[in-house]
Amino acid sequence: MTIISTTALDGWIAEVQEKLSQRTKTQAMFATCIRNTIETTMKRQSDGTAFVITGDIPAMWLRDSAAQARPYLLLASRDPEVEKLLLGIVERQLQFVLHDPYANAFNESPSGQGHQNDLTEMTPWIWERKYEIDSLCYPIQLAYLVWKNTGQTSQFNNTFIAAADAIIKLWIKEQNHEEQSSYRFERSDCPPSDTLTREGKGEPTAPTGMTWSAFRPSDDACQYGYLVPSNMFAVVVLGYLAEIASSVLGDAELQARAEALAAEIDAGIQKHGIVEHREYGKIFAYETDGLGNYNLMDDANVPSLLSLPYLGYCDEDDPIYVNTRRFILSEGNPYFFKGSAAEGIGSPHTPHHYIWHIALAMQGLTAPDQQEKLRLLDLLEQTDAGKGMMHEGFNADRPEEFTREWFSWANMMYCELVLDICDMRVNK
Protein backbone atom coordinates (compact mmCIF):
# COMPACT_ATOMS: atom_id res chain seq x y z
CA MET A 1 0.00 0.00 0.00
CA THR A 2 1.65 3.23 -1.17
CA ILE A 3 0.60 6.02 1.17
CA ILE A 4 2.60 8.96 -0.15
CA SER A 5 3.31 10.44 -3.56
CA THR A 6 6.04 8.47 -5.29
CA THR A 7 7.49 11.64 -6.82
CA ALA A 8 9.27 12.83 -3.68
CA LEU A 9 10.37 9.32 -2.75
CA ASP A 10 11.67 8.61 -6.25
CA GLY A 11 13.61 11.87 -6.28
CA TRP A 12 15.17 11.16 -2.88
CA ILE A 13 16.20 7.65 -3.91
CA ALA A 14 17.74 8.99 -7.11
CA GLU A 15 19.67 11.60 -5.11
CA VAL A 16 21.11 8.91 -2.83
CA GLN A 17 21.89 6.60 -5.73
CA GLU A 18 23.76 9.38 -7.55
CA LYS A 19 26.11 9.64 -4.55
CA LEU A 20 26.74 5.89 -4.80
CA SER A 21 27.40 5.58 -8.52
CA GLN A 22 30.17 2.99 -8.00
CA ARG A 23 28.04 0.76 -5.76
CA THR A 24 25.30 -0.84 -7.85
CA LYS A 25 24.19 -3.28 -5.15
CA THR A 26 23.90 -0.47 -2.60
CA GLN A 27 21.82 1.52 -5.08
CA ALA A 28 19.42 -1.40 -5.54
CA MET A 29 19.23 -2.41 -1.88
CA PHE A 30 18.65 1.12 -0.65
CA ALA A 31 15.80 1.59 -3.10
CA THR A 32 14.24 -1.74 -2.14
CA CYS A 33 14.53 -1.24 1.62
CA ILE A 34 13.43 2.40 1.73
CA ARG A 35 10.39 1.63 -0.43
CA ASN A 36 9.48 -1.58 1.37
CA THR A 37 8.98 0.01 4.78
CA ILE A 38 6.83 2.94 3.71
CA GLU A 39 4.85 0.92 1.16
CA THR A 40 4.20 -2.28 3.14
CA THR A 41 4.40 -1.59 6.88
CA MET A 42 2.77 1.84 7.36
CA LYS A 43 -0.99 2.28 7.17
CA ARG A 44 -2.97 5.47 7.65
CA GLN A 45 -5.98 5.27 9.94
CA SER A 46 -9.33 7.01 9.58
CA ASP A 47 -8.56 9.25 12.56
CA GLY A 48 -5.43 10.65 10.91
CA THR A 49 -2.98 8.50 12.85
CA ALA A 50 -0.82 5.78 11.31
CA PHE A 51 -0.28 2.16 12.30
CA VAL A 52 3.09 0.49 11.63
CA ILE A 53 3.70 -3.25 11.64
CA THR A 54 7.20 -4.69 12.21
CA GLY A 55 7.13 -6.65 8.96
CA ASP A 56 6.33 -10.29 9.51
CA ILE A 57 4.45 -9.60 12.77
CA PRO A 58 1.15 -7.69 12.35
CA ALA A 59 1.56 -5.63 15.54
CA MET A 60 2.94 -2.15 16.26
CA TRP A 61 5.91 -2.05 18.60
CA LEU A 62 6.52 1.45 20.00
CA ARG A 63 10.28 0.95 19.58
CA ASP A 64 10.31 -0.60 16.12
CA SER A 65 7.81 1.84 14.63
CA ALA A 66 9.88 4.84 15.71
CA ALA A 67 13.08 3.28 14.34
CA GLN A 68 11.30 2.39 11.09
CA ALA A 69 10.13 5.99 10.72
CA ARG A 70 13.43 7.69 11.55
CA PRO A 71 15.14 7.79 8.09
CA TYR A 72 12.03 9.38 6.58
CA LEU A 73 12.66 12.46 8.73
CA LEU A 74 15.12 13.46 5.99
CA LEU A 75 12.30 13.34 3.44
CA ALA A 76 9.69 14.97 5.70
CA SER A 77 11.41 18.34 5.51
CA ARG A 78 10.70 18.46 1.75
CA ASP A 79 7.43 16.53 1.49
CA PRO A 80 4.37 17.55 3.59
CA GLU A 81 2.76 14.14 3.05
CA VAL A 82 5.69 12.39 4.72
CA GLU A 83 5.59 14.92 7.55
CA LYS A 84 1.88 14.20 7.97
CA LEU A 85 2.59 10.46 8.05
CA LEU A 86 5.23 10.85 10.76
CA LEU A 87 2.90 13.05 12.82
CA GLY A 88 0.29 10.30 12.53
CA ILE A 89 2.75 7.70 13.80
CA VAL A 90 3.67 9.90 16.78
CA GLU A 91 0.03 10.49 17.68
CA ARG A 92 -0.80 6.77 17.50
CA GLN A 93 2.23 5.91 19.66
CA LEU A 94 1.24 8.46 22.30
CA GLN A 95 -2.34 7.19 22.34
CA PHE A 96 -1.02 3.69 22.97
CA VAL A 97 1.20 4.97 25.80
CA LEU A 98 -1.89 6.48 27.43
CA HIS A 99 -3.80 3.23 26.94
CA ASP A 100 -1.12 1.36 28.92
CA PRO A 101 2.42 2.70 29.46
CA TYR A 102 3.62 -0.79 30.46
CA ALA A 103 2.74 -2.35 27.10
CA ASN A 104 5.30 -2.63 24.32
CA ALA A 105 3.24 -3.78 21.32
CA PHE A 106 -0.32 -3.08 20.18
CA ASN A 107 -3.02 -4.23 17.77
CA GLU A 108 -4.45 -2.08 15.00
CA SER A 109 -7.91 -2.48 16.56
CA PRO A 110 -9.21 -4.01 19.82
CA SER A 111 -9.04 -7.43 18.18
CA GLY A 112 -7.60 -9.41 21.07
CA GLN A 113 -4.71 -10.69 18.97
CA GLY A 114 -1.33 -11.46 20.46
CA HIS A 115 -0.39 -12.87 23.85
CA GLN A 116 -3.75 -12.66 25.58
CA ASN A 117 -3.00 -15.58 27.91
CA ASP A 118 -0.07 -13.82 29.63
CA LEU A 119 -0.58 -13.25 33.34
CA THR A 120 -0.61 -9.46 33.37
CA GLU A 121 -3.22 -6.75 32.82
CA MET A 122 -4.04 -7.36 29.15
CA THR A 123 -6.67 -5.62 27.01
CA PRO A 124 -7.85 -6.38 23.45
CA TRP A 125 -5.72 -3.48 22.16
CA ILE A 126 -2.50 -4.97 23.54
CA TRP A 127 -0.48 -7.50 21.56
CA GLU A 128 2.15 -7.86 24.28
CA ARG A 129 2.69 -6.26 27.70
CA LYS A 130 6.41 -6.70 28.29
CA TYR A 131 7.49 -3.52 30.04
CA GLU A 132 10.60 -2.01 28.44
CA ILE A 133 11.98 1.45 29.25
CA ASP A 134 12.85 2.08 25.62
CA SER A 135 9.23 1.63 24.53
CA LEU A 136 8.53 4.92 26.31
CA CYS A 137 11.72 6.63 25.12
CA TYR A 138 11.12 6.16 21.41
CA PRO A 139 7.82 8.11 21.05
CA ILE A 140 9.36 11.13 22.81
CA GLN A 141 12.44 10.83 20.62
CA LEU A 142 10.41 10.66 17.40
CA ALA A 143 8.22 13.61 18.39
CA TYR A 144 11.34 15.64 19.18
CA LEU A 145 13.11 14.68 15.95
CA VAL A 146 10.07 15.65 13.86
CA TRP A 147 10.35 19.12 15.44
CA LYS A 148 14.10 19.37 14.85
CA ASN A 149 13.92 18.20 11.23
CA THR A 150 10.73 19.93 10.03
CA GLY A 151 10.00 22.72 12.53
CA GLN A 152 6.58 21.16 13.17
CA THR A 153 5.27 21.46 16.75
CA SER A 154 1.64 20.35 16.41
CA GLN A 155 2.60 16.96 17.86
CA PHE A 156 3.16 18.61 21.25
CA ASN A 157 -0.56 18.59 21.97
CA ASN A 158 -2.67 17.44 24.92
CA THR A 159 -1.98 13.79 24.05
CA PHE A 160 1.75 14.45 24.21
CA ILE A 161 1.50 16.33 27.51
CA ALA A 162 -0.60 13.57 29.10
CA ALA A 163 1.75 10.85 27.81
CA ALA A 164 4.81 12.74 29.08
CA ASP A 165 3.19 13.00 32.51
CA ALA A 166 2.38 9.27 32.51
CA ILE A 167 5.95 8.35 31.49
CA ILE A 168 7.57 10.49 34.19
CA LYS A 169 5.25 9.07 36.85
CA LEU A 170 5.95 5.49 35.77
CA TRP A 171 9.72 5.98 35.69
CA ILE A 172 9.62 7.50 39.19
CA LYS A 173 7.50 4.62 40.47
CA GLU A 174 9.89 2.09 38.94
CA GLN A 175 12.87 3.69 40.68
CA ASN A 176 11.69 1.53 43.57
CA HIS A 177 10.16 -1.47 41.88
CA GLU A 178 10.25 -3.66 44.99
CA GLU A 179 8.00 -1.41 47.07
CA GLN A 180 6.09 0.81 44.67
CA SER A 181 5.24 -1.22 41.57
CA SER A 182 2.24 -3.45 40.92
CA TYR A 183 3.51 -4.52 37.48
CA ARG A 184 3.73 -8.29 37.08
CA PHE A 185 4.31 -10.46 34.02
CA GLU A 186 4.24 -14.24 33.59
CA ARG A 187 4.03 -16.40 30.49
CA SER A 188 3.59 -20.16 30.63
CA ASP A 189 5.14 -22.84 28.43
CA CYS A 190 7.93 -20.60 27.18
CA PRO A 191 11.69 -20.13 27.46
CA PRO A 192 12.87 -18.45 30.70
CA SER A 193 13.70 -15.30 28.71
CA ASP A 194 9.99 -14.77 27.97
CA THR A 195 8.79 -14.49 31.55
CA LEU A 196 9.71 -12.93 34.91
CA THR A 197 10.72 -14.77 38.08
CA ARG A 198 9.19 -14.41 41.57
CA GLU A 199 5.59 -14.71 40.33
CA GLY A 200 6.12 -12.08 37.69
CA LYS A 201 7.98 -9.50 39.78
CA GLY A 202 11.46 -10.17 38.39
CA GLU A 203 14.78 -10.57 40.15
CA PRO A 204 15.33 -8.49 43.34
CA THR A 205 16.70 -4.95 43.08
CA ALA A 206 17.67 -2.16 45.45
CA PRO A 207 17.13 1.56 44.68
CA THR A 208 19.95 3.19 42.70
CA GLY A 209 18.34 6.28 41.18
CA MET A 210 17.92 4.40 37.89
CA THR A 211 14.50 3.20 36.75
CA TRP A 212 13.66 -0.49 36.51
CA SER A 213 12.92 -2.44 33.32
CA ALA A 214 11.32 -5.86 33.03
CA PHE A 215 12.57 -6.60 29.53
CA ARG A 216 15.32 -5.59 27.12
CA PRO A 217 14.69 -4.05 23.68
CA SER A 218 15.04 -7.61 22.38
CA ASP A 219 11.85 -8.45 24.33
CA ASP A 220 14.00 -10.81 26.47
CA ALA A 221 13.74 -10.61 30.26
CA CYS A 222 16.41 -8.59 32.03
CA GLN A 223 18.83 -10.61 34.12
CA TYR A 224 19.15 -7.63 36.48
CA GLY A 225 16.49 -4.93 36.64
CA TYR A 226 18.52 -1.83 35.89
CA LEU A 227 19.17 -1.93 32.15
CA VAL A 228 21.94 0.63 31.77
CA PRO A 229 21.68 1.58 28.05
CA SER A 230 17.93 2.02 28.38
CA ASN A 231 18.42 4.26 31.41
CA MET A 232 20.91 6.27 29.35
CA PHE A 233 18.28 6.63 26.61
CA ALA A 234 15.81 7.80 29.26
CA VAL A 235 18.28 10.50 30.33
CA VAL A 236 18.53 11.68 26.71
CA VAL A 237 14.79 11.85 26.08
CA LEU A 238 14.12 13.53 29.42
CA GLY A 239 16.52 16.20 28.15
CA TYR A 240 14.42 16.40 24.99
CA LEU A 241 11.29 16.68 27.11
CA ALA A 242 12.79 19.51 29.17
CA GLU A 243 13.69 21.38 25.97
CA ILE A 244 10.19 20.89 24.54
CA ALA A 245 8.65 22.09 27.81
CA SER A 246 10.85 25.17 27.83
CA SER A 247 10.95 26.16 24.15
CA VAL A 248 7.56 25.02 22.85
CA LEU A 249 5.12 24.49 25.72
CA GLY A 250 6.32 27.16 28.13
CA ASP A 251 5.74 24.66 30.95
CA ALA A 252 8.30 25.34 33.68
CA GLU A 253 6.88 22.61 35.93
CA LEU A 254 7.24 19.88 33.28
CA GLN A 255 10.73 21.13 32.49
CA ALA A 256 11.75 20.93 36.14
CA ARG A 257 10.28 17.45 36.58
CA ALA A 258 12.08 16.14 33.49
CA GLU A 259 15.41 17.70 34.49
CA ALA A 260 15.19 16.42 38.06
CA LEU A 261 14.42 12.84 37.02
CA ALA A 262 17.16 12.88 34.37
CA ALA A 263 19.66 14.00 37.01
CA GLU A 264 18.61 11.23 39.40
CA ILE A 265 18.82 8.51 36.76
CA ASP A 266 22.16 9.76 35.44
CA ALA A 267 23.62 9.91 38.95
CA GLY A 268 22.56 6.28 39.35
CA ILE A 269 24.27 5.35 36.08
CA GLN A 270 27.51 7.04 37.12
CA LYS A 271 27.49 5.39 40.55
CA HIS A 272 26.17 1.92 39.73
CA GLY A 273 26.52 1.46 35.95
CA ILE A 274 30.30 1.67 35.58
CA VAL A 275 32.70 -1.13 36.50
CA GLU A 276 36.47 -1.54 36.42
CA HIS A 277 37.40 -4.27 33.96
CA ARG A 278 40.77 -5.93 34.44
CA GLU A 279 41.61 -5.69 30.72
CA TYR A 280 39.62 -2.74 29.39
CA GLY A 281 39.54 -0.36 32.35
CA LYS A 282 36.33 1.49 33.22
CA ILE A 283 33.41 0.26 31.12
CA PHE A 284 29.64 0.57 31.22
CA ALA A 285 27.77 -2.49 32.47
CA TYR A 286 24.80 -3.74 30.48
CA GLU A 287 22.71 -4.47 33.59
CA THR A 288 22.97 -4.21 37.35
CA ASP A 289 20.65 -4.63 40.33
CA GLY A 290 21.93 -2.26 43.02
CA LEU A 291 22.88 -5.31 45.07
CA GLY A 292 26.41 -5.70 43.69
CA ASN A 293 25.65 -7.86 40.65
CA TYR A 294 26.61 -6.86 37.11
CA ASN A 295 26.01 -8.26 33.64
CA LEU A 296 28.89 -7.41 31.30
CA MET A 297 27.68 -7.88 27.70
CA ASP A 298 25.89 -6.09 24.91
CA ASP A 299 22.87 -7.02 22.86
CA ALA A 300 22.21 -6.27 19.19
CA ASN A 301 18.96 -4.43 19.87
CA VAL A 302 18.88 -0.65 20.36
CA PRO A 303 19.31 0.91 22.90
CA SER A 304 22.57 -0.91 23.33
CA LEU A 305 25.92 0.09 24.75
CA LEU A 306 27.26 0.22 21.19
CA SER A 307 24.59 2.78 20.26
CA LEU A 308 25.29 5.38 22.98
CA PRO A 309 26.74 8.09 20.67
CA TYR A 310 23.95 7.45 18.15
CA LEU A 311 21.38 7.95 20.90
CA GLY A 312 23.13 11.11 22.08
CA TYR A 313 24.19 9.99 25.55
CA CYS A 314 27.92 10.50 24.97
CA ASP A 315 30.44 11.33 22.25
CA GLU A 316 32.23 8.66 20.21
CA ASP A 317 35.52 9.62 21.89
CA ASP A 318 34.19 9.43 25.46
CA PRO A 319 36.89 7.40 27.28
CA ILE A 320 34.47 5.02 29.02
CA TYR A 321 32.55 4.50 25.79
CA VAL A 322 35.78 3.80 23.90
CA ASN A 323 36.74 1.18 26.50
CA THR A 324 33.22 -0.27 26.44
CA ARG A 325 33.23 -0.46 22.64
CA ARG A 326 36.51 -2.36 22.67
CA PHE A 327 35.02 -4.82 25.17
CA ILE A 328 31.69 -5.41 23.44
CA LEU A 329 33.38 -5.87 20.04
CA SER A 330 35.57 -8.60 21.49
CA GLU A 331 34.95 -12.15 22.58
CA GLY A 332 34.77 -10.85 26.13
CA ASN A 333 31.18 -10.02 25.19
CA PRO A 334 29.36 -13.38 25.30
CA TYR A 335 27.21 -12.28 22.34
CA PHE A 336 30.05 -11.23 20.04
CA PHE A 337 30.50 -13.94 17.45
CA LYS A 338 33.23 -14.61 14.88
CA GLY A 339 32.66 -16.79 11.86
CA SER A 340 34.07 -17.42 8.41
CA ALA A 341 31.57 -14.98 6.83
CA ALA A 342 31.32 -12.22 9.45
CA GLU A 343 31.94 -11.12 12.99
CA GLY A 344 29.69 -8.92 15.09
CA ILE A 345 27.18 -8.70 17.92
CA GLY A 346 24.26 -11.07 18.22
CA SER A 347 21.66 -11.67 20.90
CA PRO A 348 20.37 -14.37 23.23
CA HIS A 349 17.08 -13.73 21.42
CA THR A 350 18.38 -15.69 18.41
CA PRO A 351 20.49 -18.84 18.06
CA HIS A 352 24.09 -18.96 19.25
CA HIS A 353 26.60 -17.76 16.63
CA TYR A 354 23.99 -15.60 14.87
CA ILE A 355 25.00 -11.97 14.17
CA TRP A 356 22.40 -9.21 13.76
CA HIS A 357 22.22 -6.82 10.84
CA ILE A 358 20.97 -4.12 13.24
CA ALA A 359 24.18 -4.42 15.25
CA LEU A 360 26.39 -4.30 12.14
CA ALA A 361 24.59 -1.17 10.94
CA MET A 362 24.97 0.42 14.37
CA GLN A 363 28.66 -0.49 14.42
CA GLY A 364 28.96 1.40 11.14
CA LEU A 365 26.91 4.38 12.31
CA THR A 366 29.15 4.78 15.37
CA ALA A 367 32.43 4.02 13.56
CA PRO A 368 35.07 6.76 13.83
CA ASP A 369 36.05 6.87 10.14
CA GLN A 370 34.56 6.49 6.68
CA GLN A 371 36.57 3.41 5.73
CA GLU A 372 35.17 1.48 8.68
CA LYS A 373 31.65 2.59 7.76
CA LEU A 374 32.18 1.32 4.21
CA ARG A 375 33.59 -1.98 5.50
CA LEU A 376 30.45 -2.52 7.58
CA LEU A 377 28.23 -1.57 4.65
CA ASP A 378 30.04 -4.15 2.51
CA LEU A 379 29.54 -6.76 5.23
CA LEU A 380 25.80 -6.03 5.43
CA GLU A 381 25.46 -6.48 1.68
CA GLN A 382 27.57 -9.65 1.61
CA THR A 383 25.32 -11.31 4.23
CA ASP A 384 21.86 -10.61 2.76
CA ALA A 385 21.61 -14.22 1.52
CA GLY A 386 20.81 -12.89 -1.94
CA LYS A 387 17.49 -11.44 -0.75
CA GLY A 388 18.29 -7.77 -1.29
CA MET A 389 17.08 -6.89 2.20
CA MET A 390 18.23 -7.28 5.79
CA HIS A 391 17.32 -9.94 8.31
CA GLU A 392 17.27 -10.29 12.09
CA GLY A 393 20.13 -12.71 12.84
CA PHE A 394 22.26 -14.80 10.50
CA ASN A 395 24.75 -17.61 10.99
CA ALA A 396 28.26 -16.13 11.15
CA ASP A 397 29.54 -19.02 9.00
CA ARG A 398 26.53 -19.48 6.71
CA PRO A 399 24.60 -16.22 6.10
CA GLU A 400 22.01 -18.13 4.09
CA GLU A 401 20.77 -19.39 7.47
CA PHE A 402 18.88 -16.48 9.02
CA THR A 403 15.85 -15.41 11.04
CA ARG A 404 13.10 -13.06 9.80
CA GLU A 405 13.20 -12.50 6.06
CA TRP A 406 10.93 -9.45 6.47
CA PHE A 407 12.20 -7.29 9.35
CA SER A 408 11.63 -3.61 8.68
CA TRP A 409 13.72 -2.25 11.57
CA ALA A 410 16.85 -3.93 10.20
CA ASN A 411 16.10 -2.63 6.70
CA MET A 412 15.87 0.92 7.99
CA MET A 413 19.09 0.66 10.00
CA TYR A 414 20.79 -0.38 6.76
CA CYS A 415 19.25 2.63 5.02
CA GLU A 416 20.38 4.94 7.79
CA LEU A 417 23.97 3.75 7.39
CA VAL A 418 23.76 4.33 3.63
CA LEU A 419 22.46 7.85 4.27
CA ASP A 420 25.18 8.49 6.84
CA ILE A 421 27.85 7.50 4.33
CA CYS A 422 26.25 9.98 1.91
CA ASP A 423 26.49 12.72 4.58
CA MET A 424 22.71 12.77 4.96
CA ARG A 425 21.90 12.64 8.66
CA VAL A 426 18.89 13.29 10.89
CA ASN A 427 19.16 16.53 12.87
CA LYS A 428 19.29 15.88 16.62
N, C-alpha and C positions, 0 to 999 in steps of 0.2 A: 504494500500500500504506500504509494508516494504521497506525502502530505505537505510538500512544499514545491514551489516552482523549480523545475530542473535547470532553468537558465543560470541562476546564481550558483547552484551546486556544480554544474558543468564547468562554469568559468573558473571556480575555485580549484577544482580538480586539475584543469588544464594549466593553471598557474603553478601548482605544485609540480606537476609533471614536467613543465618546462625547466624547472630548477634541477630536475633529476634526469636530464637527457641521456646520460650514460648508463642509467640503471633501468632497463626495460622491465625487469620483474618488479622492481619497486613501484614503477609507474602503474603497472597493472594491479598489483596487490593493494596499493593505496586506494585506487578507484573502486575496487571491489569492496574493500572493508568500509570505506567512508559512506558508500551508497547503501551497503547492506544494513547498517544500523538504523539509519534514518528512514529507510524504505520498508523494513521488515519488523522492527522492534518497537517503533513509536506510533501510538495511535491517539488521535485527538478524540476528546470526549464531548458530549453535547453541552456540558457546562463550561467549556472553554479550557479545561485542564487537559493534560495528556498522560496517558498510561504507557509505561515502558516495560516490556518483558526482557528477561535476561538473554534470550535466544531460545535455547531448547527447553526452558522451563517457563510456563505461561504466567508467571507471577512477577510483581514489581518489587525488587529489593531497593530500599532507600539508597544504599551504597552503590550498587551496580548502576542504577539509573542515572545518578549524578555523574559517575565516571563515564558512562556511555555518552552523556550529553556534553561533556567538557570540551572536546575538540571543536564542536560546532559554535562555541563562543567566538571563534575567529571569523566565522561566517555571519554571525548574528549582527555584528557591527555594520554590515553592508546589505543585509537582507531582513526587512521587517517581519517576514513570515517566519524565519528561523528564530528571531527574537521572541515572537509570539509563542512559538512552540516551546522554547526554553522557559518562558514565564509560566506556561501551562504545566510543565513538569514540576517546577518549583511549587506551584500552588497545590498540585496533587500530593506531592511529598509532605507539605506542611499539614494538609488535611489529614493525611494518614498519621502523622505524629500526634495530632490532637485526638485522633481516634484511640490510639494506644501508643504512648512513647516507648513502651518496652518491646514492641513488635518490630521485626526486621524486614518482613516481606508480606505483601498484600495482594488480594484478588482485585480484578477489574470491577467486580460487582459483589454484593453479599451472597456469593454462590456457595460458600462452605467448602470450597476446594482447599487442598493442602493438608496440613498435619492436624486435623481436627481432633484426633485422639490423644494428643499430648496433654499431660497433666499440668495445665496452666490456665490462665483466664482467656480462652479463645473466644472469638466471635466469627460470624460468617465472612467478614471482610478480611480476616487475617489468614494468610497462607502459612506463616510460621511466626512463632513468638519467642525467638532466641534473642535475648537482650544483648546488644552489642553497642558500645559507646559510639563507634564510628557511624552507625546508622543515624544517629542524631547530629553528628558533625557534618555529614555530607550535604544535607539540605541547606544548612546555614552557609556552607562554603559555596554552593552553587548560586544561591541568591546573591551573595556578595560578589561573586565573579561576574554575574550578569550585569550588576551595577558598574563594576570596574571596566568591563569591556564594551558596554553599550551606552552607559549613562542612565539607563532605565532604573527608576526607583519605585515603580508601582507595585513591585513584589513585596515591599515593606509595608504591608497592609495590616488589618486587624488579625488576619490568620497568622501572619508572621509574628506579630507581637505576642499573641497567645501561645504559639508554639515555642517561641524563645523563652517565655515564662515557664512553660511546662518542662523544657529541657533543663533550665537552670535548677528548678526545684528537684527534678529527678537526680541530677548529678550531685546536688548537695545531700539528698537523702542517701545516695549510694556511696557517699564518703564514709558512712558507717553502716555497711550492709548488715552486719551481724545484729545490730540492735534496732535499726530504723526501717529496714526493707521488708515488704511482704511478698516480693517477687520470688516465685518458685517455678522450676521447670523440670519435668521428667518425661522421658520418652521410653517406652517399653520395646523389647525385642530389637535392639539397635546396638551398634558399637558404643563403647564407653564415651567416645568423643561426641556423641549426639545427645548426651543427657548430663545432668548435674548430680553430684553426690549429696549425701545427707538429706535425703527426701526432697531434693530439688533446690537446696539452698546453696550448694557449691562448697568448695573447700574453705576452711576457716581463714579469716583475715583479721588484722588489727588495723585501726585507723592510721593513715599515713599523710592525709591531705589529698591524696589522689582519689579518684572516683572508681568504683568497682565495675567490672564487666563480667557477664556470665560467659560470653562467647567471643571468639576472635573473629576478624573479618573473613576468615575461611568458613565460618559457621561451626567451627570445632570448639568444644568446651575449653575454657582457660584452665591451665594446670594450677595457676595461682591467680587470684582475683584482680590484681592490679596490672593491667595490660599496658605496659609503658608506652609503646608507640601510639596507642589510641588515646592515652592521657595527653601525650604531646599534641596530637591533633586537636583535642579539646581545648588546650591552651591557645592554639592558633585561632580556632573559630570563635572562641570567647573574645579574643582581640578584635576579630572581624565584627562581632556583635557590639562591642563597645564603640567601635568606629561608626557603625550604622546608627547606633543610639545617639551619638554625639552629632554626627554630620548630617544625618537625614531626618531622624525622628525628633531630635531635640529633647530626648528623654534622659535626663541626668541620673535618675534613679536606676534605670536599666543599665546605663553605662557603668555606674558604680558597682552594681551587682555582678556584672560580667567581669569587670577588672578585678574585683575582690576574689571571685572564685578562681579565675585564671592564676592569680598569685598564689593561692593556697595549693592548687594542683601542681603548679610548677615547683613550688618549694618542696612538695612531696617527691617529685621526680628527682630533684637535685639531691635530696637526702637519702632516698630509698631506691632510686632507679639506676644508680651508677655503682659499678663494682670494679675492683682492682683485679685484673686478669694477669696471671703470672707471665704470659708471653706478650700480650698486646697492651698492657697498661690499663688505664681507666677506660671502660667501655660501658655502654648502656645495656642494661638487662632487658630481656623481652618481657618477662613477667616477674612479679614478686608478690609477697603476701603481707608484708609488715611484721612478719614473725621470724625473719632471718633466712627465708628460703628464696632462691633465685632460679630462674630458668634462663639459661644462656643459649640463645638460638635466634633465628629469624625465620619468618614464614613468607611465602611468595605474595600473599594477599596484602593489599594496601588499606590502612596504614601498616607499614612495616618499618623496621629500623633503617633499612636501605633507603626508604622513601623520605626520610626526614627533611632534606633540603627541598625536595619537590613539594612537600606539604607546607614548607615555610617555617619549620620549627628552628632550624639552624642553617648555617652556611655550609657549603661543601667542604670548606677548609677548617671547619670547627675541629679542634684536636681530638675531642672525645668521639665525634662522628667518624673522623678518619681512622681512629683505632678500631671503632666498632665495625666499620666497613671492611677493614682488613680481616677481622675475625669472622664476620658472617659470610664473606666470600672465600672462606677456607674450610677445610674439612673439620675444623673445630666446631663449626655449625653443623649439628646433626642432620640438617636438611639441605646441606650443600652437596650436590652430587657431581661426580666426574664420570664421563663416559667417552666412548670412542667418537661420538657425534657432537657432543656438547658438554659444557659444564655450567652449572648455575644453581639457583635456589629453587627448591621444591617445597613440599608441604606434607604434613601428616594426613592431610585431607585426600591425597591421592597416593597411588602405590609408591613403595620405596624405589628410589632411583629414577623417579619422574621429575623433570624440570618444568617449570611453568614459563609460558611465554610472557605473562604479566611481569614476572620477576626479571626476565631478560630485558624487556622494554624499560623497566624502571632502572635497571643497572645502566642502560644507555642514557636515559634521561638525567641521571645523576653523575655520569662520567665526567671527569675533569677536562677532557680534550676531544676534539672532533674525530680523531682517528679511532679512539675507543668507541665512540658512538657508532661510527660506521662499521666497526667490527661486530658490534652487537646487532646492528641492523642486518648485516650479512648472515649472522647466526640465526636470527629469527626467520629469515627467508629460506635458509637451508634446511630448516626443521619443520616446514609446513606440511610435510608428507604429500606434496604435490596438490594440495587442496586450494592454494591461493588465499587462505585465511588462517588465522591463528586458532590455537586450541587452548585447553586448560593445562594439563600436564602431558609430557611425552617422555618416552623411554630415552634416557641419555645415550644409549647404544643403538637404539632402533626407533628413530622418530616416527616411523610409520605406525607405531603403537602409541596411541594417545587417548585422552579422555576429552569429551565434549567437542564434537565437530563444529557446532554452532554456539559460540561463546562470545557475545558481543563486547563485553568488557575487555577481553584480551585483544580483539580486533581494534578497539579504539585506543588502547595503549600502544599498539603498533603504529597506528596513525599519528599519535601524538609524538612518538619518536621521529617519524618521518618529518613532521612539521618542524620539530625542534632542529633537526639537521638542516632544514631549509630556512632557519632563522625566523620561523613563524611561531610565536609563543603566546600563550594566554597571559593577559595582564593580571598581576596579583596585587 
